Amino acid sequence: MDGESYYVAPAAGHLLELDYPPGKWEYPSIISPERLVLKEIKGKVEYLRVLEKLGRLSNRIIVATDLDSEGSSIALEIIKALNWEGKEILRMEFSSLTKEEIRKSFRELKPFDYPRAYAGWVRRVIDLEWGANVSRGLTLSTRRKGWVRVLSSGRVQGPTLSMIVKREREIREFIPKKYYNVIVKVDKGFSLELAPPKGEERVWNQDYARRAAEAVKETLIARVRSEERKLSPPPPFDGTTLQVEVSAITGLTPRQIADRTSGIAQKLYEAGLISYIGTESQKYPKSWRKEDFVEMVKLIASYRPLKEEAESVLRDMREAAVEGKKDDPAHPTIHVVGVPEERLEGKYREVYEIIARRNLATLARDALIKRIRVEASVDGFIFRANGLSVLREGWMMVYPYGRMEEFPEVEDGEELRVVEVKIEERETQPPKRYSHISLIKEMERLGLGTKNTRVQIIDILKSRGYLEGGSFKPTRLGEAIVEVLESFVPALTNPELTAKLERGMNEIELGKLDPNDFLTESLDELRDIMDEFKRNELKISERLYEGLKEYRSGSLGECPKCGGDLNMRKSSYGYFIVCSNYPEECDVKYNLFKNERFEGRFCECRLPLVSGRIKTKSNRGRSYIRCIANCDRTPLRCAK
């Protein structure tokens, strides 16, 4: 390379963590960013030593981490820790790991992207200071009552948990109301339903439904209205829509799809098959012309399972690809950049093909559909049916997920023979609890977290015992946290505060906002919030204590590994104590001997004590109490 020697060394993610300097565990503890320390992460010291050694041998540094605020902040931490500020720092900018793009980015090195790096740095400072202060406040408040338990919240955790708790309140307070459906099945293979009276959402009156059903005779005369309309393809994927759509199609969780170490899509990116999955863009590279899109389709056509679909797009390709509104200054939308040399297996193949088909769909012609409404009037009662008919498949041929059911052909004025009339009594339903996917979508809509942190936030809420098992139902502890924050520091449950901070960090990344000014303002805001928290500490302590008591009444304590609840369960072999996150997320399980029971007390290690009896020669037996982990701090050891 031009006669120069280059050393290549990995960073392996964050090598350093931001932390407070040693000192008393107290709050408010808001310190200037300059006083925060970068600590070497255990297990990653060797990576840093290698970089330090190679840095002494080099006169310039080339950064090739992920091209986003987190990737650039990883580099900035290393630059600061190893005192490389005086060296020439350059940047490789790429959105895929193909040989061509890597070589091109090396030939066209750019100055290091300090604004993007400072945006990531600021996010880490804010997350640390907000999280540490709020978590210390909650934890120290409960210790006034003798509870020894770490509680946490933060600028994203608080609003997210609040959303879940508010939804649970809506479910709990919901009062179901009866309504009635009158369904008329006809010989054309579809059913019409009774329309509600004018001004009503549903048919609430049972007598009205009965009279409508009795009015239906052997035949109905159809009044048909229809309209044709074009249906454009969906835009290509950004990081969030990839998780949402792929999860809906495959049943995979967002973590299984996009985890930065083990996610399926991440592995496809690392294999040079798709572009960077952390993008927030739904737009193809700005430099692309029609020939670039043709090359992408030809590339997909070389993948045998999609050869036919890709060639059909090539024969009738639209002039301009369909794109979405979302953009990302660093990366284009997710698109295919390579085809596998060996056969992909299972979910890897499924995810790759969903992405490839989505790319093809954006270049395929619009679908043409017909919206159909059938009405029939009987003695003033209106019965309706709505449906769709596909006149031209267009992009739906290459992206066949969620196909619509074809509505039968019905002529205006046609006589429909009634096959069955029935009245169904139903009840209105409460809103559904959030699912993993619906929660991520709502977090994105409200500006809570980033594409890379939302799954982590959800995991933290579960591990802290704020959510029940694998569901999105809050525990009493989770509800108590939200009640306290809403009552005394409502800003910590307000999504707008977090969204404002995210907007500020985006402005820093674009070079439009000074990071120091932004940090000063946000930390001043935090100081005001925590002063208010401190003034109400006694009241907060009382409220949290009640919540913890209720939470603990149904639990045998906290899992020592993940923070979930320990619960007693029974199997055909007897009783055992297990973590509420077992077996999906935690492997903590304690088997009990026959006739052992929970003592209602806890060991010094905070695990439950159980009692039992050992048989002796006298047959009277000897009682004992033991810690379920058999630790050395058990007050009474098991009799030998």
Backbone torsions as a table, in degrees:
resi	resn	phi	psi	omega
1	MET	NA	86.5	179.6
2	ASP	54.7	31.5	177.4
3	GLY	74.5	3.4	-179.3
4	GLU	-96.1	155.9	175.6
5	SER	-104.3	141.4	-179.7
6	TYR	-127.7	141.7	172.3
7	TYR	-107.2	136.8	177.9
8	VAL	-116.3	125.9	-179.0
9	ALA	-141.1	142.5	-178.9
10	PRO	-83.6	153.9	172.0
11	ALA	-99.3	-24.6	177.5
12	ALA	55.4	51.3	179.6
13	GLY	74.1	-157.4	179.3
14	HIS	-67.2	125.3	175.6
15	LEU	-96.4	-16.0	-177.8
16	LEU	-132.9	146.5	176.1
17	GLU	-116.7	144.1	179.5
18	LEU	-83.0	135.3	-177.0
19	ASP	-152.1	167.2	174.2
20	TYR	-74.9	150.9	172.8
21	PRO	-67.1	159.0	179.7
22	PRO	-55.3	141.0	-179.3
23	GLY	170.5	-175.0	-177.2
24	LYS	-70.2	140.9	178.9
25	TRP	-82.5	95.2	-175.0
26	GLU	-146.6	175.8	176.0
27	TYR	-150.6	159.8	-13.6
28	PRO	-61.6	140.4	179.0
29	SER	-136.0	73.0	-177.8
30	ILE	-104.9	114.2	-175.0
31	ILE	-118.9	161.2	180.0
32	SER	-66.6	144.9	-178.4
33	PRO	-55.8	-28.3	-178.8
34	GLU	-64.8	-25.1	-177.8
35	ARG	-86.6	-11.8	176.5
36	LEU	-68.2	151.6	-176.1
37	VAL	-116.9	149.4	173.3
38	LEU	-98.9	116.3	-178.0
39	LYS	-106.2	139.5	177.3
40	GLU	-66.9	134.1	179.5
41	ILE	-80.1	130.7	-179.3
42	LYS	-57.8	133.5	179.9
43	GLY	92.6	-8.3	-178.9
44	LYS	-121.4	10.0	-177.1
45	VAL	-61.7	-38.3	-177.2
46	GLU	-62.6	-36.6	177.6
47	TYR	-59.7	-43.1	-178.3
48	LEU	-68.0	-39.4	179.5
49	ARG	-63.2	-40.4	178.5
50	VAL	-63.1	-45.6	179.5
51	LEU	-63.2	-39.5	178.9
52	GLU	-61.6	-44.6	-179.7
53	LYS	-64.6	-46.2	-178.7
54	LEU	-68.8	-31.0	178.2
55	GLY	-63.1	-35.1	178.6
56	ARG	-67.8	-23.6	-178.5
57	LEU	-92.9	-0.5	-171.7
58	SER	-121.5	146.6	177.3
59	ASN	-101.0	-8.1	173.2
60	ARG	-148.4	155.0	-176.1
61	ILE	-118.6	132.2	176.5
62	ILE	-112.9	120.4	-178.6
63	VAL	-92.0	130.8	179.6
64	ALA	-132.7	29.7	175.9
65	THR	-74.1	173.6	177.4
66	ASP	-52.6	139.7	-176.7
67	LEU	-86.2	70.5	172.3
68	ASP	-149.1	178.2	-173.7
69	SER	-63.1	-35.2	179.2
70	GLU	-70.0	-45.9	179.3
71	GLY	-60.4	-42.3	-179.8
72	SER	-71.0	-33.3	178.6
73	SER	-70.9	-30.1	173.6
74	ILE	-58.9	-45.1	178.6
75	ALA	-64.8	-42.1	-178.7
76	LEU	-61.7	-40.2	178.0
77	GLU	-59.3	-43.6	-179.3
78	ILE	-67.1	-41.8	178.3
79	ILE	-58.5	-44.1	-180.0
80	LYS	-67.7	-47.0	-175.1
81	ALA	-64.6	-34.5	-176.5
82	LEU	-100.3	9.7	176.9
83	ASN	54.8	49.8	-179.8
84	TRP	-95.3	6.8	-175.3
85	GLU	-56.4	-28.4	-178.7
86	GLY	-80.5	-8.2	-178.9
87	LYS	-88.3	163.0	173.6
88	GLU	-76.8	120.6	-178.7
89	ILE	-110.8	121.0	-179.7
90	LEU	-118.3	166.9	-173.8
91	ARG	-131.4	131.6	167.1
92	MET	-90.5	129.7	-179.0
93	GLU	-116.9	114.7	-179.5
94	PHE	-147.9	154.9	-180.0
95	SER	-118.3	1.1	174.6
96	SER	-148.8	165.2	-177.2
97	LEU	-105.7	33.1	173.7
98	THR	-76.9	152.5	179.9
99	LYS	-57.7	-41.5	-176.3
100	GLU	-61.8	-46.1	-176.6
101	GLU	-71.9	-36.6	177.8
102	ILE	-62.6	-45.3	179.5
103	ARG	-64.3	-40.7	179.8
104	LYS	-63.3	-43.2	-179.0
105	SER	-67.0	-29.9	178.0
106	PHE	-73.1	-35.9	178.0
107	ARG	-69.9	-30.2	-173.5
108	GLU	-114.0	56.5	-178.7
109	LEU	-61.9	142.7	-179.7
110	LYS	-115.4	161.7	171.7
111	PRO	-61.1	151.4	-179.1
112	PHE	-59.9	139.8	-174.6
113	ASP	-84.5	73.4	-177.4
114	TYR	-59.3	-42.2	179.0
115	PRO	-57.0	-43.3	179.2
116	ARG	-65.5	-40.4	-180.0
117	ALA	-65.4	-41.6	179.8
118	TYR	-67.7	-31.2	175.5
119	ALA	-61.7	-43.7	177.4
120	GLY	-66.9	-39.0	178.6
121	TRP	-63.4	-45.6	179.5
122	VAL	-61.3	-41.1	178.5
123	ARG	-59.5	-41.1	-179.4
124	ARG	-67.6	-40.5	178.7
125	VAL	-63.3	-48.1	-178.3
126	ILE	-63.8	-44.9	-179.6
127	ASP	-62.2	-39.6	179.2
128	LEU	-65.0	-51.7	-174.1
129	GLU	-68.5	-42.0	177.7
130	TRP	-66.4	-49.3	-177.5
131	GLY	-62.8	-44.5	-177.6
132	ALA	-64.5	-44.4	-176.7
133	ASN	-68.8	-45.2	-179.6
134	VAL	-67.2	-42.5	-179.4
135	SER	-65.4	-40.9	177.0
136	ARG	-63.7	-41.5	179.5
137	GLY	-59.9	-47.1	-179.7
138	LEU	-65.1	-44.7	-176.2
139	THR	-67.0	-46.4	-178.3
140	LEU	-68.9	-28.3	176.3
141	SER	-63.7	-42.6	-179.0
142	THR	-72.4	-26.3	-179.8
143	ARG	-69.7	-20.8	174.7
144	ARG	-60.2	-26.5	-179.0
145	LYS	-100.9	6.9	175.9
146	GLY	91.5	3.8	178.4
147	TRP	-82.8	134.9	177.1
148	VAL	-112.1	89.8	-177.9
149	ARG	-153.5	134.5	177.3
150	VAL	-82.5	122.1	174.3
151	LEU	-110.7	146.4	-178.3
152	SER	-135.8	152.8	168.6
153	SER	-158.2	178.1	-178.2
154	GLY	-175.2	-172.1	-173.1
155	ARG	-68.7	-23.0	176.8
156	VAL	-106.3	-39.0	178.9
157	GLN	-57.2	-45.7	-175.4
158	GLY	-59.9	-56.6	178.9
159	PRO	-62.0	-35.1	-179.7
160	THR	-67.0	-46.8	177.4
161	LEU	-63.0	-37.7	178.2
162	SER	-60.2	-41.8	177.0
163	MET	-58.2	-44.3	-177.7
164	ILE	-66.1	-42.2	-179.3
165	VAL	-67.7	-41.5	178.6
166	LYS	-62.0	-40.1	177.3
167	ARG	-62.7	-39.7	179.3
168	GLU	-65.0	-37.2	176.8
169	ARG	-63.1	-41.8	178.4
170	GLU	-60.5	-41.3	179.6
171	ILE	-65.4	-43.9	-176.5
172	ARG	-67.5	-37.2	-176.3
173	GLU	-87.4	-4.9	-176.9
174	PHE	-68.1	132.9	177.0
175	ILE	-111.4	112.5	-178.3
176	PRO	-67.5	150.0	-179.7
177	LYS	-131.6	135.1	-178.4
178	LYS	-73.9	143.2	170.3
179	TYR	-144.4	172.9	-171.3
180	TYR	-132.2	136.3	173.1
181	ASN	-111.0	130.8	171.2
182	VAL	-107.3	116.6	-174.6
183	ILE	-113.2	126.5	179.6
184	VAL	-114.1	111.3	178.0
185	LYS	-88.9	131.3	-177.9
186	VAL	-118.0	168.7	-172.1
187	ASP	-73.0	-6.7	179.2
188	LYS	-84.4	0.3	175.8
189	GLY	92.2	19.8	174.8
190	PHE	-140.9	174.1	-178.6
191	SER	-126.9	147.5	173.4
192	LEU	-106.7	148.6	178.7
193	GLU	-118.8	148.5	178.4
194	LEU	-66.0	128.4	176.8
195	ALA	-77.6	143.1	178.7
196	PRO	-65.0	156.5	173.9
197	PRO	-58.0	157.1	-177.4
198	LYS	-56.8	132.7	178.9
199	GLY	86.3	-2.9	179.9
200	GLU	-109.5	148.6	177.1
201	GLU	-82.2	-31.5	-177.7
202	ARG	-142.3	173.0	174.2
203	VAL	-89.0	101.6	-177.0
204	TRP	-87.6	-24.6	-172.2
205	ASN	-92.6	119.3	-178.2
206	GLN	-64.4	-38.0	-179.0
207	ASP	-65.4	-38.3	177.9
208	TYR	-60.8	-43.0	179.1
209	ALA	-65.0	-41.5	-179.7
210	ARG	-63.1	-43.9	-179.0
211	ARG	-65.5	-36.9	178.5
212	ALA	-65.2	-42.6	180.0
213	ALA	-64.3	-40.1	-179.5
214	GLU	-69.3	-24.0	-178.5
215	ALA	-75.1	-20.7	-177.4
216	VAL	-72.0	127.6	179.4
217	LYS	-100.0	-156.8	-175.5
218	GLU	-73.1	-26.8	-178.7
219	THR	-135.0	158.3	172.9
220	LEU	-126.0	147.9	175.8
221	ILE	-100.7	120.8	-175.2
222	ALA	-81.9	131.3	166.9
223	ARG	-107.0	119.3	-171.7
224	VAL	-114.3	129.3	171.2
225	ARG	-123.4	139.1	179.9
226	SER	-146.4	155.4	175.2
227	GLU	-145.2	141.4	177.0
228	GLU	-93.3	142.4	176.3
229	ARG	-151.8	151.7	178.0
230	LYS	-83.3	145.6	178.3
231	LEU	-122.2	111.3	-176.8
232	SER	-75.7	155.8	177.1
233	PRO	-66.2	157.1	172.5
234	PRO	-71.2	155.5	178.6
235	PRO	-70.8	165.0	176.7
236	PRO	-67.2	168.4	-173.2
237	PHE	-78.4	140.9	156.9
238	ASP	-101.8	-178.6	-174.6
239	GLY	-60.1	-39.6	-177.5
240	THR	-75.7	-46.1	-179.3
241	THR	-65.7	-27.5	174.1
242	LEU	-61.1	-48.6	-179.9
243	GLN	-61.3	-44.3	-176.2
244	VAL	-65.3	-50.2	-175.0
245	GLU	-70.1	-46.0	-178.4
246	VAL	-64.8	-37.2	177.2
247	SER	-63.8	-41.5	-180.0
248	ALA	-64.7	-35.8	-176.7
249	ILE	-81.3	-41.4	-170.8
250	THR	-103.1	-20.1	-174.7
251	GLY	84.3	0.6	176.4
252	LEU	-70.0	150.7	175.4
253	THR	-81.8	159.0	176.5
254	PRO	-54.8	-37.2	179.0
255	ARG	-65.5	-41.7	178.6
256	GLN	-63.7	-29.0	-178.1
257	ILE	-82.1	-49.5	-164.7
258	ALA	-123.5	9.9	176.9
259	ASP	-54.5	138.1	-171.3
260	ARG	-76.5	-4.9	174.9
261	THR	-114.9	-34.8	-173.3
262	SER	-128.8	1.2	-177.2
263	GLY	-65.1	147.2	-178.0
264	ILE	-62.7	-46.7	-180.0
265	ALA	-64.8	-36.6	177.2
266	GLN	-61.7	-40.6	178.7
267	LYS	-65.8	-37.0	177.4
268	LEU	-65.1	-37.8	176.4
269	TYR	-64.9	-46.3	-178.6
270	GLU	-64.8	-25.9	178.4
271	ALA	-83.2	0.8	178.8
272	GLY	74.9	27.0	-178.2
273	LEU	-100.4	-30.6	178.0
274	ILE	-134.1	163.4	179.7
275	SER	-78.9	179.1	-172.9
276	TYR	-56.3	126.6	-173.5
277	ILE	-87.9	-7.7	180.0
278	GLY	-86.2	6.5	-176.6
279	THR	-67.6	153.1	173.0
280	GLU	-106.8	10.7	-174.5
281	SER	-97.1	145.5	170.2
282	GLN	-116.0	27.7	-178.7
283	LYS	-124.0	140.2	176.9
284	TYR	-72.2	166.2	179.8
285	PRO	-51.6	135.1	-176.9
286	LYS	-62.1	-26.3	-177.2
287	SER	-79.4	-10.1	-174.1
288	TRP	-69.0	136.0	171.7
289	ARG	-111.4	-178.0	-175.6
290	LYS	-58.5	-37.4	-178.1
291	GLU	-64.7	-28.7	177.8
292	ASP	-68.9	-40.1	177.3
293	PHE	-66.0	-39.3	177.8
294	VAL	-60.9	-41.6	179.6
295	GLU	-63.5	-38.7	178.7
296	MET	-64.1	-42.2	179.9
297	VAL	-66.8	-39.8	177.4
298	LYS	-63.1	-37.7	177.7
299	LEU	-61.4	-45.8	178.6
300	ILE	-64.3	-35.7	179.0
301	ALA	-63.8	-24.6	178.4
302	SER	-77.5	-6.8	174.3
303	TYR	-91.0	108.7	-168.0
304	ARG	-50.5	-45.5	-176.9
305	PRO	-61.6	-21.5	-178.7
306	LEU	-115.0	14.4	-176.6
307	LYS	-57.4	-48.9	-175.8
308	GLU	-63.7	-45.0	-179.3
309	GLU	-64.5	-43.0	-179.0
310	ALA	-65.4	-40.7	179.8
311	GLU	-66.7	-33.0	177.2
312	SER	-66.8	-34.8	176.3
313	VAL	-68.9	-41.2	178.7
314	LEU	-59.1	-36.3	-178.0
315	ARG	-70.6	-25.8	-175.8
316	ASP	-145.5	62.4	-174.3
317	MET	-84.5	139.9	178.7
318	ARG	-71.2	159.2	-174.3
319	GLU	-66.0	-40.3	-178.7
320	ALA	-133.7	137.3	-179.1
321	ALA	-65.6	146.2	173.7
322	VAL	-74.7	131.1	178.6
323	GLU	-130.0	160.6	178.1
324	GLY	-95.6	-176.9	-177.7
325	LYS	-82.2	-28.7	-173.1
326	LYS	-72.0	140.5	-178.2
327	ASP	-134.7	162.1	-179.4
328	ASP	-144.2	120.8	-177.0
329	PRO	-64.9	-18.4	-175.0
330	ALA	-97.6	-32.6	-171.3
331	HIS	-138.2	147.9	172.4
332	PRO	-80.2	-178.7	176.8
333	THR	-63.6	164.3	178.8
334	ILE	-72.2	125.2	-180.0
335	HIS	-148.0	160.0	-179.5
336	VAL	-70.2	132.8	177.5
337	VAL	-124.5	-5.2	179.8
338	GLY	-160.4	164.9	175.2
339	VAL	-119.0	146.0	-177.0
340	PRO	-67.6	136.0	176.1
341	GLU	-74.4	-30.2	176.8
342	GLU	-116.6	158.5	-177.8
343	ARG	-60.3	127.8	173.5
344	LEU	-77.5	145.0	-177.3
345	GLU	-112.5	149.1	168.6
346	GLY	52.7	-129.5	-174.8
347	LYS	-66.6	-27.2	177.5
348	TYR	-62.3	-44.7	178.1
349	ARG	-64.1	-43.3	-176.9
350	GLU	-61.6	-46.5	-178.8
351	VAL	-66.8	-43.8	178.4
352	TYR	-58.0	-44.3	-176.9
353	GLU	-70.6	-32.6	175.6
354	ILE	-62.4	-44.3	179.7
355	ILE	-65.3	-45.8	-179.6
356	ALA	-62.5	-43.8	179.3
357	ARG	-64.3	-36.6	178.6
358	ARG	-64.1	-42.2	176.4
359	ASN	-60.6	-44.8	178.4
360	LEU	-61.2	-41.5	-177.7
361	ALA	-60.3	-36.5	-178.0
362	THR	-67.1	-14.8	-179.5
363	LEU	-110.8	0.3	179.9
364	ALA	-89.8	163.9	-179.2
365	ARG	-68.9	157.3	175.1
366	ASP	-59.9	148.7	169.3
367	ALA	-81.4	154.7	176.2
368	LEU	-118.9	121.2	-178.1
369	ILE	-123.6	160.6	175.7
370	LYS	-119.7	121.8	174.6
371	ARG	-87.2	130.1	-173.8
372	ILE	-123.7	133.0	171.4
373	ARG	-124.8	125.1	177.1
374	VAL	-111.2	128.5	177.4
375	GLU	-125.7	148.5	173.2
376	ALA	-140.5	132.9	-177.8
377	SER	-109.6	130.7	178.3
378	VAL	-135.3	111.4	177.8
379	ASP	52.1	38.7	178.1
380	GLY	87.7	-8.4	176.1
381	PHE	-90.5	133.9	-178.5
382	ILE	-106.0	129.6	175.0
383	PHE	-114.5	137.8	-174.0
384	ARG	-133.4	152.3	169.8
385	ALA	-142.6	138.7	178.4
386	ASN	-122.6	146.1	178.9
387	GLY	-163.0	178.7	-178.7
388	LEU	-130.5	150.4	173.5
389	SER	-133.0	132.4	-179.6
390	VAL	-88.7	117.6	179.0
391	LEU	-91.0	-34.3	176.4
392	ARG	-142.9	124.5	-174.4
393	GLU	-67.1	-41.9	-178.3
394	GLY	53.2	-129.4	-175.8
395	TRP	-64.1	-22.0	-178.9
396	MET	-65.9	-19.2	177.4
397	MET	-68.9	-34.6	-178.2
398	VAL	-95.4	-16.4	178.6
399	TYR	-127.1	78.7	-166.2
400	PRO	-86.0	13.1	-175.3
401	TYR	-78.0	136.4	178.4
402	GLY	70.0	38.8	179.0
403	ARG	-61.1	144.3	-179.4
404	MET	-87.6	149.8	179.8
405	GLU	-77.6	132.3	-179.0
406	GLU	-70.4	131.4	176.7
407	PHE	-88.4	137.8	-178.1
408	PRO	-62.2	155.2	176.8
409	GLU	-73.8	126.3	178.9
410	VAL	-132.4	132.3	179.3
411	GLU	-90.7	146.0	175.4
412	ASP	-63.4	130.7	-178.8
413	GLY	86.1	-0.3	-178.6
414	GLU	-68.6	144.3	177.9
415	GLU	-87.7	123.0	-179.0
416	LEU	-105.0	125.4	-180.0
417	ARG	-84.3	127.8	-178.3
418	VAL	-77.1	126.7	178.6
419	VAL	-97.4	-39.3	-175.8
420	GLU	-157.1	143.9	172.5
421	VAL	-126.3	128.3	178.1
422	LYS	-143.4	150.3	176.5
423	ILE	-107.4	127.8	177.4
424	GLU	-111.8	127.4	174.2
425	GLU	-93.3	124.7	-177.9
426	ARG	-131.0	174.0	175.8
427	GLU	-128.0	144.8	173.8
428	THR	-63.1	148.8	-175.0
429	GLN	-109.8	145.4	175.7
430	PRO	-68.3	163.6	175.4
431	PRO	-61.7	149.6	-179.7
432	LYS	-77.2	150.5	171.0
433	ARG	-65.1	156.3	177.1
434	TYR	-63.2	144.6	166.6
435	SER	-99.8	172.1	177.3
436	HIS	-53.8	-45.8	-175.4
437	ILE	-72.2	-46.4	-177.6
438	SER	-65.0	-31.9	177.8
439	LEU	-69.1	-42.6	178.1
440	ILE	-62.2	-41.7	178.8
441	LYS	-62.6	-41.1	-179.9
442	GLU	-69.9	-38.1	176.4
443	MET	-61.4	-41.4	178.2
444	GLU	-64.2	-43.5	-178.7
445	ARG	-60.6	-37.5	-177.6
446	LEU	-88.9	-2.4	179.8
447	GLY	75.4	29.4	179.9
448	LEU	-94.5	117.6	178.7
449	GLY	73.6	-173.6	178.9
450	THR	-121.9	173.1	179.1
451	LYS	-57.8	-27.4	-177.3
452	ASN	-91.3	-16.1	-173.0
453	THR	-109.6	-14.2	-173.6
454	ARG	-63.1	-43.4	179.3
455	VAL	-63.8	-38.0	179.5
456	GLN	-63.8	-40.9	179.3
457	ILE	-61.1	-44.2	179.2
458	ILE	-62.3	-41.0	178.6
459	ASP	-61.9	-39.4	179.9
460	ILE	-64.6	-43.7	179.3
461	LEU	-59.2	-37.1	178.6
462	LYS	-70.9	-45.4	-175.0
463	SER	-67.4	-26.7	179.0
464	ARG	-79.4	-5.0	-179.6
465	GLY	83.3	18.6	-179.9
466	TYR	-85.1	-16.5	179.6
467	LEU	-124.4	148.5	-178.7
468	GLU	-79.3	122.5	174.2
469	GLY	45.0	-127.8	-179.3
470	GLY	-94.8	9.3	-175.4
471	SER	-97.8	-179.8	175.4
472	PHE	-112.6	37.4	171.9
473	LYS	-97.1	125.1	-177.9
474	PRO	-71.3	145.4	171.5
475	THR	-77.3	172.5	176.8
476	ARG	-63.0	-32.9	177.5
477	LEU	-64.8	-45.6	178.2
478	GLY	-59.1	-41.3	178.8
479	GLU	-66.2	-39.5	-179.9
480	ALA	-63.4	-40.2	178.0
481	ILE	-58.6	-48.1	-178.2
482	VAL	-66.1	-41.7	179.6
483	GLU	-59.6	-42.2	179.7
484	VAL	-64.9	-47.9	-178.3
485	LEU	-64.8	-41.4	179.3
486	GLU	-62.1	-38.8	-174.8
487	SER	-75.9	-38.3	-169.9
488	PHE	-115.0	-30.3	177.7
489	VAL	-138.2	67.6	-173.5
490	PRO	-59.1	-21.6	179.3
491	ALA	-59.7	-27.4	-176.6
492	LEU	-78.0	-5.8	173.9
493	THR	-114.1	3.3	-176.4
494	ASN	-88.7	115.1	-178.9
495	PRO	-65.1	-22.9	-177.8
496	GLU	-66.4	-34.4	177.9
497	LEU	-61.8	-47.1	179.1
498	THR	-65.4	-41.3	179.5
499	ALA	-61.9	-37.3	178.3
500	LYS	-64.2	-41.4	177.4
501	LEU	-63.6	-40.9	178.6
502	GLU	-63.1	-41.4	178.6
503	ARG	-62.4	-39.3	178.6
504	GLY	-62.9	-41.4	179.9
505	MET	-68.4	-32.4	174.5
506	ASN	-66.1	-37.8	177.9
507	GLU	-65.8	-37.4	176.4
508	ILE	-62.2	-44.3	-179.1
509	GLU	-60.3	-34.4	180.0
510	LEU	-84.8	0.4	179.2
511	GLY	77.4	18.1	-176.4
512	LYS	-99.7	-5.2	-175.8
513	LEU	-141.7	136.9	179.9
514	ASP	-75.4	124.2	-176.6
515	PRO	-62.1	-35.6	-178.9
516	ASN	-67.5	-42.2	178.1
517	ASP	-62.7	-42.1	-178.9
518	PHE	-65.1	-43.1	178.9
519	LEU	-62.4	-43.5	179.7
520	THR	-59.0	-45.7	-178.9
521	GLU	-64.8	-45.2	-176.1
522	SER	-70.7	-34.6	178.8
523	LEU	-73.4	-32.4	173.4
524	ASP	-62.9	-40.6	178.3
525	GLU	-64.1	-41.9	177.7
526	LEU	-63.4	-39.4	-179.3
527	ARG	-60.6	-42.6	178.3
528	ASP	-62.9	-41.8	-179.2
529	ILE	-64.2	-44.8	-176.9
530	MET	-73.1	-28.2	173.2
531	ASP	-63.4	-41.2	176.9
532	GLU	-64.2	-40.4	177.4
533	PHE	-59.8	-46.0	-177.2
534	LYS	-63.1	-39.0	-179.6
535	ARG	-64.1	-27.9	-177.2
536	ASN	-106.0	18.0	-172.2
537	GLU	-58.4	-40.9	-178.0
538	LEU	-63.7	-45.1	178.9
539	LYS	-64.9	-40.7	178.3
540	ILE	-61.8	-41.9	179.6
541	SER	-59.4	-44.7	-179.8
542	GLU	-61.8	-46.1	-176.5
543	ARG	-66.9	-42.6	179.6
544	LEU	-66.8	-36.0	179.2
545	TYR	-60.3	-43.8	178.9
546	GLU	-63.7	-42.8	179.2
547	GLY	-63.4	-40.9	179.6
548	LEU	-66.7	-38.0	178.6
549	LYS	-61.8	-45.7	179.6
550	GLU	-65.0	-40.6	-179.8
551	TYR	-63.5	-43.7	-176.6
552	ARG	-71.2	-24.3	-176.4
553	SER	-62.2	-25.9	178.8
554	GLY	-105.1	14.4	-174.6
555	SER	-133.9	155.4	175.6
556	LEU	-103.4	27.2	178.4
557	GLY	109.2	-171.2	-174.8
558	GLU	-101.7	139.0	176.6
559	CYS	-62.6	128.8	-178.3
560	PRO	-69.2	-14.2	-175.8
561	LYS	-98.0	-47.7	-172.6
562	CYS	-120.5	-6.0	178.9
563	GLY	87.9	0.5	177.5
564	GLY	-71.6	-174.9	178.6
565	ASP	-87.8	143.4	169.3
566	LEU	-93.4	127.6	-177.2
567	ASN	-129.4	149.9	175.8
568	MET	-85.2	132.8	176.2
569	ARG	-132.7	162.0	-179.6
570	LYS	-124.6	138.7	173.8
571	SER	-126.9	-177.2	179.1
572	SER	-66.8	-15.0	-179.1
573	TYR	-96.7	-7.1	-178.8
574	GLY	129.2	-165.1	-177.4
575	TYR	-88.4	153.9	172.1
576	PHE	-151.5	158.1	178.2
577	ILE	-110.2	129.6	-170.5
578	VAL	-140.3	152.1	176.6
579	CYS	-70.3	144.5	179.7
580	SER	-65.1	-17.7	178.9
581	ASN	-95.5	8.1	179.3
582	TYR	-80.8	139.5	0.2
583	PRO	-100.8	-1.9	-171.3
584	GLU	-63.4	-42.4	-171.4
585	GLU	-121.8	-6.3	-176.9
586	CYS	-151.3	147.4	-177.9
587	ASP	-111.5	16.1	-177.8
588	VAL	-75.3	122.2	-179.5
589	LYS	-153.3	132.1	179.1
590	TYR	-121.0	116.9	176.8
591	ASN	-80.9	140.7	178.4
592	LEU	-105.7	148.6	174.6
593	PHE	-74.8	162.0	-179.7
594	LYS	-56.6	133.9	177.5
595	ASN	73.9	4.7	174.1
596	GLU	-75.1	143.4	-178.7
597	ARG	-136.9	154.4	177.7
598	PHE	-67.9	132.8	-176.0
599	GLU	-81.3	-13.0	-173.6
600	GLY	81.3	6.5	179.1
601	ARG	-128.7	167.7	-176.9
602	PHE	-125.9	148.3	175.9
603	CYS	-70.8	166.0	175.6
604	GLU	-60.4	-25.3	178.5
605	CYS	-81.6	1.8	175.5
606	ARG	78.5	7.4	173.8
607	LEU	-91.8	156.6	-176.1
608	PRO	-64.2	147.6	170.4
609	LEU	-97.2	137.3	176.8
610	VAL	-122.1	152.7	-179.3
611	SER	-118.5	154.5	178.4
612	GLY	-160.7	-171.7	-178.7
613	ARG	-141.5	132.7	177.4
614	ILE	-101.7	132.9	178.2
615	LYS	-69.4	143.3	176.4
616	THR	-124.0	176.8	-178.1
617	LYS	-61.1	-30.0	-178.9
618	SER	-79.0	-6.5	-178.5
619	ASN	69.4	-1.5	177.3
620	ARG	-75.5	-28.2	180.0
621	GLY	80.0	164.0	178.8
622	ARG	-130.9	128.3	-177.9
623	SER	-81.6	157.5	178.0
624	TYR	-151.1	162.5	173.2
625	ILE	-130.3	134.1	179.4
626	ARG	-140.5	154.6	170.5
627	CYS	-76.0	141.0	-177.4
628	ILE	-62.6	-20.4	177.6
629	ALA	-96.0	1.6	-178.7
630	ASN	55.3	40.0	-177.3
631	CYS	-78.4	166.8	-175.0
632	ASP	-72.9	-10.4	-176.5
633	ARG	-94.6	7.3	177.0
634	THR	-60.0	126.2	-177.1
635	PRO	-58.6	-44.8	178.4
636	LEU	-120.4	116.0	-177.2
637	ARG	-76.0	155.6	178.0
638	CYS	-59.0	132.2	-179.8
639	ALA	-63.5	137.1	-178.7
640	LYS	-82.4	NA	NA
